[in-house]
Amino acid sequence: MDELLSPQSIEYRDRAREVAEKYVRPVAAELDRSGEYGWSILEALKEYGLTGLWIPKEYGGKGAGVMDLCLVVEQLSRACGGVGVAYAVNALGSFPIILGGTEEQKKKYLPAIASGEQLVAFGLSEKASGSDAGSLQTTALKDGDHYVINGEKKWNTNGEVASVFVVYALTDPERGMRGISAFIVEKDTPGFEVGKREDTMGIRTVPVNELYFKNCRVPAENLLGLKEGVGFKNAMMTLDRARPGVAAQGLGLAQGAFEWAWRYASERRQFGQTVSSFQANQFLFADLATQIEASRQLVYASARLIDSGAKNISKLAAMGKVFATDTAMRVATDAVQMFGGYGFCRDYPIEKYMRDAKITQIYEGTNQVQRVVIGRALTREMKSISDILDVSIEHFPGFEG
């Protein structure tokens, strides 16, 4: 793959791989057990110049884009899926500001995120509005030179450790999703509380919390873009650009699980030969390796499309997310099976890949919703297909199409 990557991309990837092997893999199991955040890993990422790759240079970042973000996430996730998302979620949280913030907002918040001095979180989902994000109920009503936010947010990745939160709320409840606006909320704002931490199955090193807003007064200057009613559009644009990062997490998990399974199968001997010598297992590994490589190409293609500035990115971003994360779950499941009883024990690293992989099919748009996105895109493209296939089709007798 090096032949298809720029020298800059190879440099970032190799740095990320070194961080993963020197600083992530040795502590991954302990972070999973304790649920502690990998602060030492964050310091290593700073030292290696890998924080804020996706943030424009004029705001303290590297201006490297989504492709390089994916390369770093992939390498970190090979060693630990939780660390991969801990890195990627800062892109999810800062994309809204990059895409919709005013110049003053970008200058105020992005440099500290780019340097890794501050972490950021994305507050969209609620208990009653997950996939149906447009039905959120949190309100932000204007009161003089402030907005008063009331409500709760769910599934807030980075919750306990973030200093800055991008929060979506209704400024005009009667307009539904057209009344949604986005706000930048700082952690110490009165009336804002980081609530219960979820006891998650996987990605346990990164905190996932509820957020509580009780008459939380946010300065009007923290309204994202200083414009009401564009929050839902901003959120959807953000998710489109963040999905390759989740796909890259799945890709890294799949690659990491595959490598552990292949090593085990190459060393484990049964019936007088290595487990990897059995043709059935060779066919299995051949299929898994092919799916991983296909995932890699789809993830990289979607990232490059976004970096090109193309407008229609939703379909390919959804395809990459669906395929790579479904592949991650399949590879991790088959890898556990390859380990046999040892795969079911926490003494061995492989079961963690299976637990970490599952969430990639769920967050930032479930894979069922991604298939809806893909299906709708195909429907919109039907006219161009029909124009090419301009032939009459004789249906079965009695068929009324």
C-alpha positions in Angstrom: 0.0 0.0 0.0 2.9 2.4 0.5 3.0 3.0 -3.2 -0.5 4.6 -3.0 0.3 6.8 0.0 2.0 10.2 0.1 5.4 10.5 2.0 3.5 12.6 4.5 0.9 9.9 5.0 3.5 7.2 5.4 5.3 9.3 8.0 2.1 9.8 10.1 1.2 6.1 9.8 4.7 5.0 10.9 4.7 7.4 13.8 1.3 6.1 14.9 2.5 2.5 14.6 5.4 3.3 16.9 3.2 4.9 19.4 0.8 1.9 19.2 3.6 -0.7 19.8 5.6 1.3 22.4 2.9 3.0 24.4 -0.5 1.4 23.7 -0.1 -2.3 23.4 1.8 -2.7 26.7 -1.0 -1.1 28.7 -4.1 -2.0 26.7 -5.2 -4.8 28.9 -4.7 -2.8 32.1 -6.6 0.2 30.7 -9.4 -2.2 29.8 -9.6 -3.6 33.3 -9.3 -0.3 35.1 -11.3 1.9 32.8 -8.7 4.6 33.2 -8.0 7.1 30.4 -4.7 6.7 28.7 -3.1 10.0 29.7 0.4 8.7 29.1 -0.7 7.7 25.5 -2.0 11.2 25.0 1.4 12.6 26.0 3.1 10.2 23.5 0.8 11.4 20.8 1.8 15.0 21.6 5.5 14.1 21.5 5.1 12.4 18.2 3.2 15.3 16.7 0.0 13.4 16.0 -2.6 15.5 17.8 -4.9 17.6 15.7 -3.8 16.3 12.3 -7.2 17.1 10.8 -7.3 20.7 12.1 -6.2 23.4 9.6 -2.8 24.8 10.0 -4.0 28.3 10.7 -5.7 27.1 13.9 -2.6 25.1 15.2 -3.2 21.8 13.4 -1.3 19.9 10.7 -4.0 20.4 8.0 -3.5 16.8 7.1 -7.1 15.8 6.4 -9.3 12.7 7.0 -7.0 10.3 5.1 -4.2 10.8 7.6 -6.6 10.8 10.5 -7.7 7.3 9.3 -4.2 6.0 9.1 -3.5 7.0 12.7 -6.7 5.6 14.0 -6.1 2.3 12.1 -2.7 1.9 13.7 -3.8 2.8 17.2 -6.8 0.4 16.9 -4.6 -2.5 15.9 -3.3 -2.3 19.5 -6.4 -1.1 21.3 -9.8 -0.2 19.9 -10.5 2.0 22.9 -7.4 4.1 22.3 -8.4 4.4 18.6 -11.7 5.9 19.4 -10.2 8.1 22.2 -8.1 9.7 19.4 -10.8 9.8 16.7 -13.5 11.3 18.9 -11.6 14.5 19.1 -12.1 14.8 15.4 -15.8 14.2 15.8 -16.0 16.9 18.4 -13.9 19.5 16.5 -15.4 19.0 13.0 -18.5 21.0 13.9 -16.4 24.0 14.8 -14.2 23.5 11.7 -17.3 23.3 9.5 -19.6 25.8 11.1 -17.8 28.0 13.6 -17.1 31.6 13.2 -13.5 32.8 12.8 -13.4 33.9 16.4 -14.7 30.5 17.6 -12.2 28.6 15.6 -9.3 30.8 16.9 -10.6 30.4 20.5 -11.1 26.6 20.7 -9.2 24.8 17.9 -5.6 25.5 18.9 -5.9 23.9 22.3 -7.6 20.9 20.8 -4.9 20.7 18.1 -2.1 20.7 20.6 -3.8 18.0 22.8 -4.1 20.4 25.7 -7.9 20.1 25.6 -10.1 17.3 24.6 -13.5 17.8 23.0 -16.8 15.9 22.9 -19.9 15.7 20.7 -23.3 16.0 22.3 -26.1 14.9 19.9 -27.8 11.7 21.1 -30.4 11.6 23.9 -32.2 8.7 25.6 -35.2 9.0 23.3 -33.3 10.2 20.2 -30.5 8.0 19.0 -30.7 7.1 15.3 -33.6 9.6 15.0 -31.4 12.5 16.0 -33.8 15.1 14.6 -36.3 14.3 17.4 -34.0 15.5 20.2 -35.7 17.3 23.1 -33.0 19.4 24.8 -33.8 23.1 24.5 -31.7 26.3 24.4 -34.0 29.3 24.7 -32.7 32.9 24.2 -32.6 35.1 27.3 -30.9 38.4 26.7 -27.3 37.8 25.7 -27.4 34.2 26.8 -29.1 30.9 25.9 -30.5 28.8 28.7 -30.0 25.0 28.0 -32.2 22.4 29.7 -32.1 18.7 29.0 -29.9 15.6 28.9 -27.5 14.0 26.5 -26.6 10.3 26.2 -23.6 8.3 25.0 -21.2 11.2 25.2 -17.8 9.7 24.4 -15.0 11.6 26.1 -17.4 13.0 28.6 -15.3 12.8 31.8 -12.1 14.0 30.2 -13.3 16.7 27.7 -13.0 20.4 28.4 -15.1 21.5 25.5 -18.5 20.1 24.3 -20.4 20.8 21.1 -24.0 20.4 22.1 -27.1 20.3 19.9 -30.4 21.7 21.2 -33.7 23.2 20.1 -33.7 27.0 19.9 -37.2 26.9 18.2 -39.0 23.7 19.3 -41.9 24.3 17.0 -39.7 23.9 13.9 -38.5 20.4 14.8 -35.2 19.6 13.3 -35.1 22.9 11.5 -35.1 24.5 15.0 -31.9 22.7 16.1 -28.9 24.8 16.8 -25.4 23.9 18.0 -23.5 25.4 21.0 -20.0 25.3 22.3 -20.2 24.6 26.1 -17.2 24.7 28.4 -16.9 22.2 31.1 -17.1 24.6 34.1 -20.3 26.4 32.8 -22.8 26.7 35.7 -25.7 24.4 35.3 -23.8 21.9 33.3 -22.8 18.6 34.8 -21.1 15.5 33.4 -23.2 12.7 34.8 -23.3 8.9 35.0 -20.5 7.0 33.3 -21.7 3.9 31.3 -20.3 0.5 32.2 -19.5 -0.5 28.6 -18.7 -3.9 27.2 -15.7 -2.6 25.2 -13.6 0.6 24.5 -13.5 0.8 28.3 -10.5 3.2 28.5 -12.5 6.0 27.1 -15.4 7.4 29.3 -18.9 7.4 27.9 -21.2 9.7 30.0 -24.5 11.3 30.3 -24.6 15.1 30.2 -27.1 17.1 32.3 -28.1 20.7 31.6 -30.2 22.5 34.3 -30.8 26.1 33.4 -27.3 26.2 32.0 -26.6 29.7 30.8 -24.3 29.8 27.7 -23.2 33.1 26.2 -24.8 33.9 22.9 -21.4 34.2 21.4 -21.1 30.4 21.9 -23.9 29.7 19.4 -22.0 27.9 16.7 -21.6 30.1 13.7 -23.8 32.7 15.5 -26.7 31.3 13.5 -29.8 29.5 14.8 -31.5 26.6 13.0 -28.5 25.1 11.2 -27.5 22.6 13.9 -29.0 19.5 12.4 -27.3 20.2 9.0 -24.0 20.8 10.9 -24.4 17.5 12.8 -25.0 15.5 9.6 -22.1 17.1 7.8 -19.9 16.3 10.8 -21.0 12.6 10.9 -20.3 12.2 7.2 -16.7 13.4 7.8 -16.2 11.4 11.0 -17.5 8.0 9.7 -14.2 7.1 7.9 -12.6 7.4 11.4 -15.0 4.8 12.8 -14.4 2.7 9.7 -10.7 3.0 10.3 -11.2 1.9 13.9 -13.0 -1.2 12.6 -10.2 -1.7 10.1 -7.5 -1.6 12.7 -9.4 -3.9 15.0 -9.9 -6.4 12.2 -6.2 -6.3 11.3 -5.1 -6.6 14.9 -7.4 -9.6 15.6 -6.3 -11.2 12.3 -2.6 -10.9 13.3 -3.2 -12.5 16.7 -5.3 -15.3 15.2 -2.7 -16.0 12.5 0.1 -16.1 15.0 -1.8 -18.4 17.3 -2.7 -20.7 14.4 0.9 -20.8 13.2 2.1 -21.9 16.7 -0.7 -24.1 18.0 -0.2 -27.8 17.1 -2.9 -30.4 16.9 -2.9 -33.8 15.2 0.8 -33.4 14.6 0.7 -30.2 12.7 0.1 -26.5 13.1 -3.5 -25.4 13.1 -2.7 -23.0 10.2 -1.7 -26.0 8.1 -5.3 -27.3 7.8 -6.8 -26.3 4.5 -10.1 -25.3 6.1 -8.3 -22.8 8.3 -6.2 -21.5 5.3 -9.4 -20.8 3.4 -10.8 -19.0 6.4 -7.7 -16.8 6.8 -7.7 -16.2 3.0 -11.3 -14.9 3.2 -10.6 -12.7 6.3 -7.5 -11.2 4.7 -9.4 -10.4 1.5 -12.2 -8.7 3.4 -9.7 -6.7 5.5 -8.0 -5.5 2.3 -11.3 -4.7 0.7 -12.2 -2.7 3.8 -9.0 -0.8 3.7 -9.5 0.2 0.1 -13.1 1.4 0.8 -12.1 3.3 3.9 -9.2 5.0 2.2 -11.4 5.8 -0.8 -14.0 7.5 1.3 -11.4 9.5 3.2 -9.8 10.7 0.0 -13.2 11.7 -1.4 -13.8 13.9 1.6 -10.3 15.4 1.4 -10.9 16.2 -2.3 -13.7 18.6 -1.3 -16.4 16.6 -3.0 -20.0 17.4 -1.9 -21.7 14.0 -2.2 -19.8 12.0 0.4 -22.6 10.4 2.4 -22.9 7.1 0.3 -19.2 6.2 0.2 -18.7 7.2 3.9 -21.6 5.0 4.9 -20.4 2.1 2.7 -16.9 2.3 4.3 -18.4 2.4 7.8 -20.7 -0.6 7.1 -18.2 -2.8 5.4 -15.2 -2.2 7.6 -17.1 -2.5 10.9 -19.0 -5.6 9.9 -15.6 -7.0 8.8 -14.2 -6.1 12.2 -16.9 -8.0 14.0 -16.6 -11.1 11.7 -12.8 -11.2 12.0 -12.8 -10.7 15.7 -15.5 -13.4 16.2 -13.6 -15.9 14.0 -10.4 -15.0 15.7 -11.9 -15.9 19.1 -13.1 -19.2 17.6 -9.6 -19.9 16.3 -8.2 -19.5 19.8 -10.7 -22.1 21.1 -11.2 -22.1 24.8 -8.3 -19.7 25.2 -10.2 -17.1 23.2 -12.9 -17.1 25.8 -10.4 -16.1 28.6 -9.3 -12.6 29.5 -5.8 -13.9 30.0 -5.5 -13.8 26.2 -5.9 -10.5 24.2 -8.3 -11.7 21.5 -11.6 -11.4 23.4 -11.0 -7.7 23.9 -11.0 -7.2 20.1 -14.4 -8.8 19.9 -15.8 -6.6 22.7 -14.2 -3.5 21.2 -15.4 -4.3 17.6 -19.1 -4.5 18.5 -19.6 -0.8 19.2 -18.2 0.1 15.8 -21.4 -1.3 14.2 -23.5 0.9 16.5 -22.1 4.3 17.2 -22.0 7.3 14.8 -24.9 5.8 12.9 -25.8 2.2 13.3 -25.0 0.0 10.4 -28.7 -0.4 9.8 -29.1 3.3 9.4 -26.0 3.4 7.1 -27.8 0.9 4.8 -30.7 3.3 4.8 -28.3 6.1 3.7 -26.9 3.9 1.0 -30.3 2.8 -0.2 -31.6 6.4 -0.5 -28.5 7.4 -2.4 -29.0 4.5 -4.8 -32.6 5.6 -5.3 -31.5 9.1 -6.2 -29.1 7.6 -8.7 -31.7 5.5 -10.4 -32.5 8.0 -13.1 -29.0 7.9 -14.5 -29.1 4.1 -14.5 -32.5 4.1 -16.2 -31.2 6.5 -18.9 -28.4 4.1 -19.7 -30.6 1.0 -19.7 -33.2 2.4 -22.0 -34.8 -0.8 -23.0 -38.3 -2.3 -22.6 -38.7 -5.1 -20.1 -41.4 -7.7 -20.7 -42.9 -8.6 -17.3 -44.6 -11.8 -16.3 -48.2 -12.0 -17.5 -50.5 -10.2 -15.1 -47.7 -8.1 -13.6 -48.5 -4.5 -13.0 -45.4 -2.6 -12.2 
